[in-house]
Amino acid sequence: MKKLILGLTVLVAFASCQEQQKIAFIDNGKVINEYQMKIDIEDKFKLKDEAFKARMDSIGKAFQAEAQAFQAKEQTLSAKARQEMYQSLTQKQQGLQQQFQYEQQQMQQMFSVEMDSVISKVNTFVSDYGKKNGYTYILGKNEAGSVMYGSASNDISEAVTTAINAAYNTKDSKKEATETAEEVK
């Protein structure tokens, strides 16, 4: 009996000596959406999109003017000349639509690449943040349900967001994003 009590005492002593795990979670969406790098990228692509739409409108108006000019002199042309002009306008319209579609796809692809970079940087930062601050685990809260509930005292989203934005603002990344945005103008 004494050996059993001694064994239990030793077991309890070992269990209490184990290092307690430090676990926290972040709201992935909140951290990413409030990350200044993401905001800068969205602003940059908003400017690109506005420039693209303005250029598209300008080209569209020029094409409309050309089509209206065709309609104005359509009655004076022979059937063959009308057919050729109509085919020419149709081909030009299709070419413009393909060009616009291609450019829009290119912009979307570039945006996706940059957003993937944002997510990668956030993941790397959170990993380094966890190591530096002694966390055993930092879980990600998202709509898929990785963390269904977490005590507010374990939510470090605000601290991580503040830290990642501070790191971003001190680097040349902010300068590069500004230069790129100015190039778009």
Disulfide bonds with the S-S distance in Angstrom:
none
